[in-house]
Structures are given as structure tokens and as C-alpha cells.
Amino acid sequence: MLLQCTKTMQNKLKINDGDLEHHQGHEIDFYAWHVHMITIDRRRIFVLMNNVTRYPVLIYRPSDADMRHPKQLFLTAIKAALLEEGIDLQIVERYIEGKISYAACSGMSLVSKLNALCQDIRNHYCKCFEPNMVCQPRLSVLLSHQPQTYGKVIDMPYKRMLRQLNRVYDLNQTNLINTRTYQLRVSLDLNQTTVMRRFTIPAHFTFHQLHEVIKVLFQWPSAMKYEFQVDEQRLQDGSVIASENGDTHRCLSALIESCKDCVYQNTWRHTIVLEGIIEEGHRSGPYLIEREGIRPPLNVRTEKSYLEYLKIISNPKSKRRRQLMAGNFGDRYEKACSDERLNQLLNKWPQACRSNHDHH
């Protein structure tokens, strides 16, 4: 493992020039990380970025005791982030084993990307740190699921990390991913019919990412406002736990297992039920298992109107049905969104289900 430290980081760690490795080729070294130190609200934060994948790892307010063994601290933080990502423990331990060395930064390109990551943390994630944790695996995972530009390609750091681990250790996805997964049932609150989606989602996903999954599975438009309500009696200020402008960065695992009531609200109220927990799941993203019913058209706001709409589209001879078909409702929705197609959309991170950090 090679840690390429900025001058700021070298000074903090009291690294002399004689302690640095000087050979070339670090830019394409999967075991090399760039490391920088930033300060937010007078709190020290170490930011690590993998040279090849740009995978981020964060360390928050390390103590003097932590700083006595900085190399071990860096390895612990990398290990915690990769485990939070759902990567199998044996693979993670293989990756971090071996000698750790320091080197200077290599090339302006990687330094520029590291600076951009640090600025992104300052601008959008400064309130997302868990105050009592030195290693910040949940925030690392959140950052790793943000879209990045790699040349002319849009991708995500966590996907690149998985592909590199697969390539280096000659693995397949089943052997690599071993993540805690939830099976959720999300259904519209209707009395006389059912509109439901059942799917799995990794426990480390955030509420905003859950919103993105629901949006895809129900084909709700992007512009709709939304909020989550999780056990309203537990909310200190009477507001919702997660909303467009609120705490959507919180991981599902922090709340959903212990709550009694979980609701997603846009134009319609959706009830979210945790049906099961898969301790060793092998999917890195969400997956649709089953669905029932088509969601109401956007101009239908009540159950009575929705039932009338269903009655109209069930009659192929109805003139009103033909008008609705021309309005992009009914059968056209079903044809455009088979189960296979929806799972394809779910797998197209970042295009379909990306976690939009502009909301933070």
C-alpha cells in the first residue's frame, strides 16, 4: 500500500524527504492513495482517494492516540469503508495486507481531482460526519456513489473499485459482494386496489437513494417533491426525518430496522414495510422482485378518481381509453416498464438511481 501525501499531510505526519519513495508509475497503481488534510469548523479531516478508482475514504478528528500509529489508522479507515460497501472481509484483508510506504503526490491531474473531492466535502457534506466516529465508512460510501467523470465516461468510484477488485483477484460478483440487504415492500395507501413494489436494497443505502429507487420503480417524475416520515412520535422538532432539503444522507440501517412506521410521501402516501433482512446478500444495488398494479397518472389525485381511471382503461372499446392512451397513460406505461426493464434502469447507476448531492 502506498500513501501519497500532500505537503500539508507530510507536515502533519512529520514525514521527511528521506522517508518518501521516489519511483514512478504510482498514477496507475491500484494500491496507491492520495492523502490530504482539510479543516472544517476547526476539525481536522483526512481525505484519501484511490489513484485508479478515485474511491474516497474519510477520517474525522483523529486523536493524538490515533496519530501515534497513522499507517494503521489509514488501513483501518480503508477497511471500514470497503466493508461498509459490502465487499467480503477476506477480499478486503487481501487488499490491505503488506507493507505501507509514503510517497509524494504524483501529477497535477490526481492532485486536482483530490482538491475537487475536498471542495465537494466542504460544500455539500460538512454536516454529514458522524461526530463520535474517527473512521467515516457511511460517508465514504455515500461519496463513492456519486457520479464522476472519467475522461468521456460517467461512472461511480464504488463501481470502479468493484471492477478493479474483480480483475486483480480474478473474482466474480458473487464472491466479491457480501452485504447486508433489506427486502422492502412499498405500496400506495389505497383501500380498494393494490399498487405495490417489492425489492431488495443494500442496508448502507441512504434515504435519498431509496427515494431514487421508488421513483424508478413507480416511474414518478424527477420534479416531484417528497419526504419520508419515520415514526413521527420520535421526531424531536415535529418535522420529517428525511426530505428534499433535509437529512436524506442518513443510511437506512440507522433507522429502518427499529421503526414501527415508515412512510414515503409525494402526491400519494406510500407505506414502506421491512419484510426481511438478508445478512449475506450478493447484489451491490437494488433489485425488483415483484410488482402489482400501475401507479396513478399524474393528474389523478384521489382513490375515487384512480378507480374510475382503472375502469376506463380496462375497457378496450372505450373512447375515453383511447384519449388516455394518447396522454401517455395506461398500457403504454406497462409496455415501457417491464420488470426486466425496471431492473435494467436500477442497474444504470448513475443515470437512473444516483444519489444527487445537490440536495445536501
Secondary structure by P-SEA (a helix, b strand, c coil): ccccccaaaaaaaccccccccccccccccccbbbbbbbbcccbbbbbbbbccccbbbbbccccccccccaaaaaaaaaaaaaaaacccaaaaaaaaccbbbbbccccaaaaaaaaaaaaaaaccccccccccccccaaaaaaaaacccccccbbbbaaaaaaaaaaaaaccccccccbbbbbbbbbbcccccccccccccccccccaaaaaaaaaaaaccccccccccccccccccccccccccccccccccccccccccbbbbbccbbbbbbbccccccccccbbbbccccccccccccccaaaaaaaaaaaaccccaaaaaaaaacccaaaaaaccaaaaaaaaaccccccccccccc
